C-alpha cells in the first residue's frame, strides 16, 4: 500500500539507511489530515478527536492542544496539502484545499487583514496569522489569483505588526522581538514576495537585523537574547532535552531574507549555525521522547535544505536520513491514526495530533524534494551565479553583451540522465528600464540544454534570450519549470544590473 518516493529512496540508499527502517509516507500523512478536517474546513488543535472513527486515534501523547491555535494548525495542514501539489483546482485533495481556504478566509478581519489574531493571550495568536498568510500565499504562488486580495491584506497586517527596524513578537509593534515569531513572519513574507505581492525589502532587512542581534559570536541564536536558550513551554519543564531550535530557525530566516535583501553587507554567521544544526540530527529512540521536537526538525530541515550547497551536502544528507528514519519508524500504520504521528513532541501540548502530523508532513516534503523551496544564496548580479544544492537552482546572466538568462536544476545523484520529454519552462522578467515610468516585462520560453555531470549531480540546464536593453535597472525574474518533479517549480530572484 505504501509507495517509496523516488527522491527519498535515493537519499536513503546513498546513506545506508536500511529498508527495515521504512521511509515516511507523505501521502498517508495527507490522508490522515483530510480525514480529520472539520466540516467548516478547519482543523482543531484541541477537538481533533471529534473527526475520529469509533475506535479513535489511540496512542501516547497530548490528547488535545489549545483551541486558540485552531487557525494555526489549520494553516499548517493546508500548507502540507499545497506542498503535496494540491490546490483548489488540481489534485485528489482539491476539495479539502478549497474548504481549508474558505475556513481561513472566514477568520480574516476586514478592517486590518489579521487572520486568527486576537489581542488577548498576550498576542500569542500572531502565530496563527503568520502561518495562515504563508498558506494562502503558497496557493497564490501556484496561480490562485482569487486569493491576491486576501494575501495583500494579510501581508499588510504582517508589516503593521513588525517592530520598527527589527522583527516581531506577540501582538502589534510590542517593542519586543523573538526569533521564533520573526522566522514565521519571514516565511510568510517570503512566500508573498515570491507570489508577486508587494513586500518592501526593508521588511527583510529589519528582520535580518534582529536575527543578527539574536545570534552570538559562535552562531548560537537565542529566543530573545544572543546565544540564549530556545523558547519553552512551562508544562514541559524538565521533560525534553535542549536542542538548537532557534539556531535552526535563524538559519532558515537568514536564507529567506537573502532572496530580497538590499546590497548592504552584514555580518553573517550562517555557516556556524549550519554546523550547529548538523551536529544535532533528529533522534527518536524507541524508549524515550526526550529528543522529540517536531518544530526543531521542521526548522532544521527547511533551514538546511535552503542553506545546503554541493560543499555542505555531505552533512545535510545524513541529517535528513536520520530525520527520515525517525519519522518512518514512528509513523502510525493502520486504523484511524494511519499516516499520523503521535503528539509526543515538545510543542504538541499546544497543537495536538494535527500539529504533529502537519509539521512532520512538511518536513517529509523537504526530504522528498516535493517542496519546491528555491532559495538564491544572495542577491544576483548579471554575471554571477548562485547555487542551492540538491533540488536547488543556479540563476544568473551571461555577460551584458549576450543578455541571456540561464537556469540550472541540480538533481540528486542517480537521477535519470536525461530530463523527461515533457520538461519545459518559461521565464518572465519584470525590469525597470532607465527613463521608463513603469517596469517593462519580457517573457521567453526556456530551451533545454544538454545535461551535465557536476559534483555528483546531473545538472539540467535551460536557456532563454530576453532581448535586454542597456538601460536595465533593478527588477525581478520569475522562472517556472515543469516535468522535473511532482509539481511545477516556480521561483523568483532579484535582478541587479
C-alpha positions as CSV (number, residue, x, y, z in Angstrom):
1,X,0.0,0.0,0.0
2,X,2.8,2.4,0.8
3,X,5.0,3.5,-2.1
4,X,8.6,4.8,-1.9
5,X,9.2,8.3,-3.1
6,X,12.0,8.3,-5.7
7,X,14.0,11.3,-4.3
8,X,13.7,9.9,-0.7
9,X,14.7,6.4,-1.8
10,X,17.8,7.8,-3.4
11,X,18.7,9.6,-0.2
12,X,18.2,6.6,1.9
13,X,20.2,4.4,-0.4
14,X,23.1,6.8,-0.5
15,X,23.3,6.9,3.3
16,X,22.9,3.3,4.1
17,X,19.5,3.5,5.8
18,X,18.1,0.0,5.6
19,X,14.7,-0.8,4.1
20,X,13.6,-2.1,7.5
21,X,13.6,1.4,8.8
22,X,10.7,2.3,6.5
23,X,10.6,5.7,4.7
24,X,7.8,8.0,6.0
25,X,4.7,8.1,3.8
26,X,3.8,11.6,2.8
27,X,0.6,10.7,1.1
28,X,-0.6,8.7,4.1
29,X,0.0,11.8,6.3
30,X,-2.1,13.9,3.9
31,X,-4.8,11.2,4.1
32,X,-5.0,11.5,7.8
33,X,-5.2,15.3,7.7
34,X,-8.0,15.1,5.1
35,X,-10.0,12.6,7.2
36,X,-9.7,14.8,10.3
37,X,-10.7,18.0,8.6
38,X,-13.9,19.5,10.1
39,X,-17.0,20.4,8.1
40,X,-16.2,24.1,8.3
41,X,-12.9,23.4,6.5
42,X,-10.7,23.9,9.5
43,X,-8.7,21.6,11.7
44,X,-8.7,21.5,15.5
45,X,-5.8,21.7,17.9
46,X,-8.0,20.6,20.9
47,X,-11.0,18.9,19.3
48,X,-9.4,16.9,16.5
49,X,-10.7,13.6,18.0
50,X,-14.2,14.7,17.0
51,X,-13.3,13.6,13.5
52,X,-12.0,10.2,14.5
53,X,-13.7,6.9,13.7
54,X,-15.3,5.0,16.5
55,X,-12.1,3.3,17.7
56,X,-10.3,6.7,17.6
57,X,-6.6,7.6,17.2
58,X,-5.3,5.8,20.3
59,X,-1.7,6.3,21.3
60,X,0.6,8.3,23.6
61,X,1.0,12.0,23.7
62,X,-1.2,15.0,24.2
63,X,-4.9,14.2,23.8
64,X,-5.7,17.8,23.0
65,X,-3.9,21.0,22.2
66,X,-5.2,24.5,22.8
67,X,-8.3,25.8,20.8
68,X,-6.8,29.3,20.4
69,X,-4.4,27.8,17.9
70,X,-7.0,26.2,15.7
71,X,-6.3,28.7,12.9
72,X,-2.6,28.0,13.1
73,X,-2.8,24.2,12.9
74,X,-5.4,24.6,10.1
75,X,-3.0,26.7,8.1
76,X,-0.2,24.1,8.7
77,X,-2.5,21.3,7.5
78,X,-3.5,23.3,4.4
79,X,0.2,24.1,3.7
80,X,1.1,20.4,3.8
81,X,-1.6,19.7,1.2
82,X,-0.3,22.5,-1.0
83,X,3.2,21.2,-0.7
84,X,1.8,17.9,-2.0
85,X,0.7,19.6,-5.2
86,X,-2.9,20.0,-4.3
87,X,-4.7,23.3,-5.0
88,X,-8.4,24.4,-5.2
89,X,-8.4,23.3,-8.9
90,X,-5.9,20.4,-9.0
91,X,-5.1,17.2,-7.1
92,X,-7.0,14.5,-5.4
93,X,-7.5,16.7,-2.3
94,X,-8.6,19.8,-4.1
95,X,-12.0,19.8,-2.2
96,X,-10.2,19.7,1.1
97,X,-7.9,22.6,0.0
98,X,-11.0,24.6,-1.1
99,X,-12.6,24.1,2.3
100,X,-9.4,24.9,4.1
101,X,-9.1,28.2,2.2
102,X,-12.7,29.2,3.0
103,X,-12.1,28.5,6.7
104,X,-9.0,30.8,6.7
105,X,-10.8,33.5,4.8
106,X,-13.6,33.4,7.2
107,X,-11.2,34.1,10.0
108,X,-9.7,37.2,8.3
109,X,-10.8,40.5,9.7
110,X,-11.9,43.0,7.1
111,X,-10.6,46.1,9.0
112,X,-6.9,45.0,9.3
113,X,-6.4,41.8,7.4
114,X,-5.5,39.8,10.5
115,X,-6.2,36.0,10.4
116,X,-6.9,34.3,13.7
117,X,-5.3,37.0,15.7
118,X,-6.7,38.5,18.9
119,X,-5.2,40.9,21.3
120,X,-5.8,38.7,24.3
121,X,-3.4,35.9,25.4
122,X,-0.6,38.5,25.3
123,X,-0.9,38.5,21.5
124,X,0.5,35.0,21.1
125,X,-2.0,34.2,18.3
126,X,0.2,36.2,16.0
127,X,1.5,32.7,15.1
128,X,-2.0,31.9,13.6
129,X,-1.7,34.9,11.3
130,X,1.9,34.2,10.2
131,X,1.2,30.6,9.2
132,X,-2.2,31.4,7.6
133,X,-0.5,34.1,5.5
134,X,2.1,31.6,4.4
135,X,-0.5,29.0,3.4
136,X,-2.7,31.4,1.4
137,X,0.4,32.9,-0.4
138,X,1.6,29.4,-1.3
139,X,-1.7,29.0,-3.2
140,X,-1.3,32.4,-4.8
141,X,2.2,31.4,-5.8
142,X,0.7,28.5,-7.6
143,X,-1.7,30.6,-9.6
144,X,-4.8,31.1,-7.4
145,X,-5.3,34.7,-8.3
146,X,-8.6,34.9,-6.4
147,X,-6.5,35.0,-3.2
148,X,-4.4,38.0,-4.2
149,X,-6.7,40.4,-2.2
150,X,-6.7,38.3,1.0
151,X,-3.0,37.8,0.7
152,X,-2.3,41.5,0.2
153,X,-4.4,42.3,3.3
154,X,-2.6,39.6,5.3
155,X,0.8,40.9,4.3
156,X,-0.3,44.5,5.3
157,X,-1.0,43.2,8.8
158,X,2.4,41.4,8.9
159,X,4.1,44.7,8.1
160,X,1.9,46.7,10.6
161,X,2.9,44.2,13.4
162,X,6.7,44.5,12.7
163,X,8.7,46.4,15.2
164,X,10.5,49.4,13.7
165,X,13.9,48.3,12.4
166,X,13.7,44.8,13.8
167,X,11.4,41.7,13.9
168,X,8.3,40.5,15.6
169,X,7.0,39.1,18.8
170,X,3.5,38.8,20.2
171,X,1.0,41.5,19.3
172,X,1.5,44.5,17.1
173,X,4.7,46.5,17.5
174,X,5.1,45.4,21.0
175,X,8.7,46.7,21.2
176,X,9.9,43.1,22.0
177,X,11.3,40.7,19.5
178,X,11.8,36.9,19.4
179,X,13.5,34.6,16.8
180,X,10.5,32.2,16.6
181,X,7.8,34.6,15.6
182,X,10.2,36.5,13.4
183,X,11.1,33.4,11.4
184,X,7.5,32.5,10.9
185,X,6.8,36.0,9.7
186,X,9.8,35.9,7.3
187,X,8.4,32.6,5.9
188,X,5.1,34.3,5.3
189,X,6.6,37.4,3.6
190,X,9.0,35.3,1.5
191,X,6.0,33.3,0.2
192,X,4.2,36.6,-0.5
193,X,7.1,38.1,-2.3
194,X,7.5,35.0,-4.5
195,X,3.8,35.2,-5.3
196,X,4.2,38.8,-6.6
197,X,2.7,40.5,-3.5
198,X,4.4,43.9,-2.9
199,X,6.7,43.5,0.1
200,X,9.2,46.3,0.9
201,X,12.8,45.0,1.0
202,X,13.3,46.9,4.3
203,X,10.9,44.3,6.0
204,X,13.5,41.6,5.3
205,X,16.4,43.9,6.1
206,X,15.0,44.7,9.5
207,X,14.1,41.1,10.2
208,X,17.7,40.1,9.3
209,X,18.9,42.8,11.7
210,X,17.0,41.0,14.5
211,X,18.5,37.7,13.6
212,X,22.0,39.2,13.7
213,X,21.2,40.7,17.1
214,X,19.9,37.4,18.5
215,X,23.0,35.5,17.4
216,X,26.1,35.1,19.5
217,X,29.6,35.0,18.0
218,X,29.6,31.2,18.0
219,X,26.5,31.2,15.8
220,X,24.0,30.1,18.6
221,X,20.8,32.0,18.2
222,X,18.6,32.7,21.2
223,X,14.9,33.2,21.6
224,X,15.1,36.8,22.8
225,X,18.8,37.3,23.6
226,X,22.1,36.5,21.8
227,X,23.0,32.8,22.4
228,X,20.1,32.4,24.8
229,X,18.0,29.3,25.1
230,X,15.1,28.4,22.8
231,X,11.5,29.1,23.7
232,X,10.0,26.7,26.2
233,X,6.5,25.7,27.4
234,X,6.2,25.7,31.2
235,X,4.1,22.5,31.3
236,X,7.1,20.7,29.7
237,X,9.8,21.8,32.1
238,X,12.4,19.1,32.5
239,X,10.7,16.7,30.1
240,X,12.8,17.4,26.9
241,X,16.4,17.8,26.1
242,X,17.6,21.2,24.8
243,X,18.1,21.4,21.0
244,X,19.4,24.3,18.8
245,X,15.8,25.1,17.7
246,X,16.3,28.9,17.5
247,X,19.6,28.4,15.7
248,X,17.8,26.3,13.0
249,X,15.0,29.0,12.8
250,X,17.6,31.8,12.4
251,X,19.4,29.8,9.7
252,X,16.2,29.5,7.7
253,X,15.3,33.1,8.3
254,X,18.7,34.3,7.1
255,X,18.5,32.3,3.9
256,X,15.0,33.6,3.1
257,X,16.0,37.2,3.8
258,X,18.9,36.9,1.4
259,X,16.5,36.5,-1.5
260,X,15.4,40.1,-1.4
261,X,17.9,41.8,0.9
262,X,19.4,45.1,-0.3
263,X,23.1,45.1,-1.3
264,X,24.3,46.2,2.2
265,X,26.8,43.8,3.6
266,X,26.1,42.4,7.1
267,X,28.0,40.1,9.4
268,X,26.6,36.6,8.7
269,X,27.2,33.6,10.9
270,X,25.1,31.2,8.9
271,X,28.0,28.7,8.3
272,X,28.4,28.4,12.1
273,X,24.7,28.0,12.5
274,X,24.5,25.3,9.8
275,X,27.3,23.4,11.6
276,X,25.4,23.6,14.9
277,X,22.2,22.2,13.4
278,X,24.1,19.4,11.5
279,X,25.7,18.4,14.9
280,X,22.3,17.8,16.4
281,X,20.4,15.4,14.0
282,X,16.9,14.2,14.7
283,X,16.6,11.3,17.2
284,X,13.6,9.4,18.4
285,X,14.6,6.3,20.4
286,X,12.0,3.6,21.0
287,X,12.1,4.1,24.7
288,X,12.2,7.9,25.0
289,X,10.7,11.1,23.6
290,X,13.1,13.5,25.3
291,X,14.6,14.4,21.9
292,X,11.3,14.7,20.0
293,X,10.9,18.3,18.9
294,X,9.0,18.3,15.7
295,X,9.3,22.1,15.5
296,X,13.1,21.8,15.5
297,X,13.0,19.1,12.9
298,X,10.9,21.2,10.6
299,X,13.0,24.3,11.0
300,X,16.2,22.3,10.7
301,X,15.0,20.5,7.5
302,X,13.9,23.7,5.8
303,X,17.0,25.7,7.0
304,X,19.5,23.0,5.9
305,X,17.7,22.5,2.6
306,X,17.8,26.2,1.9
307,X,21.4,26.6,3.0
308,X,22.9,23.4,1.6
309,X,25.3,23.6,-1.4
310,X,27.4,21.0,-3.0
311,X,30.1,21.7,-0.4
312,X,27.8,21.1,2.5
313,X,25.7,18.2,1.2
314,X,28.0,15.8,3.0
315,X,26.4,16.9,6.3
316,X,22.9,17.6,5.1
317,X,22.4,14.1,3.5
318,X,23.0,12.1,6.7
319,X,20.9,14.6,8.7
320,X,17.9,14.1,6.6
321,X,18.5,10.3,6.6
322,X,18.3,10.5,10.4
323,X,15.0,12.5,10.1
324,X,13.6,10.0,7.7
325,X,14.5,7.1,10.0
326,X,12.9,8.8,13.0
327,X,9.7,9.7,11.2
328,X,9.4,6.5,9.2
329,X,9.6,4.1,12.1
330,X,7.1,6.1,14.3
331,X,4.5,7.0,11.7
332,X,1.3,5.2,12.6
333,X,0.1,2.4,10.2
334,X,-3.5,1.1,10.2
335,X,-6.7,2.2,11.9
336,X,-7.9,5.7,12.4
337,X,-4.4,7.0,13.2
338,X,-3.0,5.7,9.9
339,X,-0.5,8.1,8.4
340,X,-0.3,10.4,11.5
341,X,2.3,10.8,14.3
342,X,1.6,10.6,18.0
343,X,1.6,14.0,19.6
344,X,4.6,13.3,21.8
345,X,6.8,16.2,20.7
346,X,7.8,19.2,22.8
347,X,5.1,21.5,21.4
348,X,2.2,19.0,20.9
349,X,0.5,20.2,24.1
350,X,-0.3,23.3,22.0
351,X,-1.4,21.7,18.8
352,X,-2.2,18.0,19.4
353,X,-2.0,15.3,16.7
354,X,-2.8,17.8,13.9
355,X,0.3,19.9,14.7
356,X,2.5,16.7,15.0
357,X,1.2,15.4,11.6
358,X,1.2,18.6,9.7
359,X,4.7,19.7,10.8
360,X,6.2,16.3,10.2
361,X,4.5,16.1,6.7
362,X,6.1,19.4,5.9
363,X,9.5,18.0,7.0
364,X,8.9,14.9,4.8
365,X,8.2,17.3,1.9
366,X,11.8,18.6,2.3
367,X,13.1,15.0,2.3
368,X,11.4,14.0,-0.9
369,X,12.0,17.2,-2.9
370,X,8.3,17.8,-3.1
371,X,8.6,21.2,-1.5
372,X,9.9,23.4,-4.3
373,X,11.6,25.8,-2.0
374,X,14.0,27.7,-4.3
375,X,16.4,29.9,-2.4
376,X,19.0,32.1,-4.1
377,X,22.1,32.3,-1.9
378,X,22.4,36.0,-2.3
379,X,21.2,38.9,-4.5
380,X,22.5,38.2,-8.0
381,X,24.3,40.4,-10.4
382,X,24.2,39.9,-14.1
383,X,27.4,37.9,-14.3
384,X,27.0,35.9,-11.2
385,X,25.5,32.5,-10.3
386,X,24.3,31.1,-7.0
387,X,23.6,27.5,-6.0
388,X,21.3,25.9,-3.5
389,X,22.4,22.3,-3.8
390,X,20.0,19.4,-4.3
391,X,16.8,20.4,-6.0
392,X,18.3,23.9,-6.0
393,X,18.9,26.4,-8.7
394,X,21.6,28.4,-10.3
395,X,20.3,31.5,-11.8
396,X,22.3,34.2,-13.5
397,X,23.1,36.1,-16.6
398,X,25.8,35.8,-19.1
399,X,27.8,38.9,-19.9
400,X,26.0,42.2,-20.6
401,X,26.8,41.7,-24.3
402,X,25.0,38.4,-24.6
403,X,21.9,39.2,-22.5
404,X,21.0,35.6,-21.9
405,X,19.3,34.0,-18.8
406,X,20.4,30.5,-17.8
407,X,18.7,28.3,-15.2
408,X,20.2,25.1,-13.8
409,X,18.5,22.5,-11.7
410,X,20.7,20.1,-9.8
411,X,19.2,16.6,-9.3
412,X,20.1,14.0,-6.6
413,X,22.8,11.6,-7.6
414,X,21.4,8.7,-9.5
415,X,18.5,10.6,-11.1
416,X,17.8,9.7,-14.8
417,X,20.5,11.1,-17.1
418,X,18.0,12.7,-19.5
419,X,15.2,15.0,-18.4
420,X,11.7,13.8,-19.1
421,X,10.5,14.6,-22.6
422,X,7.8,16.8,-21.2
423,X,10.2,19.0,-19.3
424,X,9.6,22.6,-20.2
425,X,9.9,26.1,-18.8
426,X,9.4,29.7,-19.3
427,X,10.8,32.9,-17.8
428,X,9.2,36.3,-17.1
429,X,11.4,39.3,-16.3
430,X,9.9,42.5,-14.9
431,X,12.7,45.0,-15.1
432,X,12.9,48.8,-14.6
433,X,14.4,50.4,-17.7
434,X,16.1,53.8,-17.3
435,X,13.8,56.5,-18.4
436,X,10.6,54.4,-18.3
437,X,7.9,55.3,-15.8
438,X,6.8,51.6,-15.3
439,X,8.7,48.3,-15.4
440,X,9.0,46.5,-18.8
441,X,8.1,42.9,-18.9
442,X,9.9,40.4,-21.0
443,X,8.9,36.7,-21.4
444,X,10.6,33.8,-23.2
445,X,10.5,30.1,-23.4
446,X,13.3,28.2,-21.8
447,X,15.2,25.9,-24.2
448,X,16.7,22.7,-22.7
449,X,20.4,22.4,-22.7
450,X,22.5,19.2,-22.7
451,X,22.6,17.7,-19.1
452,X,26.0,17.6,-17.5
453,X,27.6,15.8,-14.5
454,X,28.6,18.3,-11.9
455,X,29.7,17.4,-8.3
456,X,27.9,14.0,-8.4
457,X,24.7,15.5,-9.7
458,X,23.1,15.7,-13.1
459,X,22.6,19.3,-13.9
460,X,19.7,20.1,-16.2
461,X,20.1,23.4,-17.9
462,X,17.7,25.8,-19.6
463,X,18.4,28.9,-21.5
464,X,16.3,31.9,-22.7
465,X,17.2,35.1,-24.5
466,X,15.4,38.1,-23.1
467,X,16.5,40.8,-25.5
468,X,17.7,43.0,-22.7
469,X,18.3,46.7,-23.0
470,X,21.5,48.6,-21.9
471,X,19.3,50.7,-19.6
472,X,18.1,47.8,-17.5
473,X,17.9,48.6,-13.8
474,X,16.6,46.7,-10.8
475,X,13.8,44.2,-11.3
476,X,12.6,40.6,-10.7
477,X,13.0,37.4,-12.7
478,X,10.5,34.6,-12.3
479,X,11.2,31.2,-13.7
480,X,8.8,28.2,-13.9
481,X,9.8,24.6,-14.8
482,X,7.5,21.7,-15.4
483,X,8.3,18.0,-15.7
484,X,11.3,17.8,-13.3
485,X,9.2,16.9,-10.2
486,X,5.8,16.1,-8.9
487,X,4.8,19.8,-9.0
488,X,5.9,22.8,-11.1
489,X,9.0,24.5,-9.7
490,X,8.4,28.3,-9.6
491,X,10.9,30.7,-8.1
492,X,11.7,34.4,-8.2
493,X,15.1,36.1,-7.8
494,X,16.1,39.8,-7.8
495,X,17.9,41.2,-10.8
496,X,20.6,43.8,-10.3
497,X,22.4,45.5,-13.2
